[in-house]
Amino acid sequence: MLQENALVALCETSDVAPDKPLRAEIGPDTYAVFEANGQYYVTDDACTHGPGSLSEGYLDGCIIECPFHQGCFDVRTGQPTLAPCTDAVRTWTAHLRDGKIWIDPKETR
């Protein structure tokens, strides 16, 4: 884990691809990192509906399907797009620096 001011590096940009989301762990927190349409997005890795890991889901454009129950979220906003998901998943702004994806873990969105 690298730190720059309040930002924390999650991974290298090369670790993530449109067909390969990444699970990043920082202390007790887990994040899902996505590349969609040439942009990077970061959400909480835990689905808000059940025990699914979003980084293990299927990404179609900007929509991630939870592998546990096939509910879906928009990775750009965290908003649910398909039942049974009804609560948004937390998101963070992805900052790109020196080939790495960084977030401010204390950011509230």
Secondary structure, DSSP 4 states (H G I P E B T S, - for coil): --EETTEEEEEEGGG-BTTB-EEEEETTEEEEEEEETTEEEEEESB-SSSS-BGGGSEEETTEEEPTTT--EEETTT--EEETT--SPPPEE--EEETTEEEE-TT---
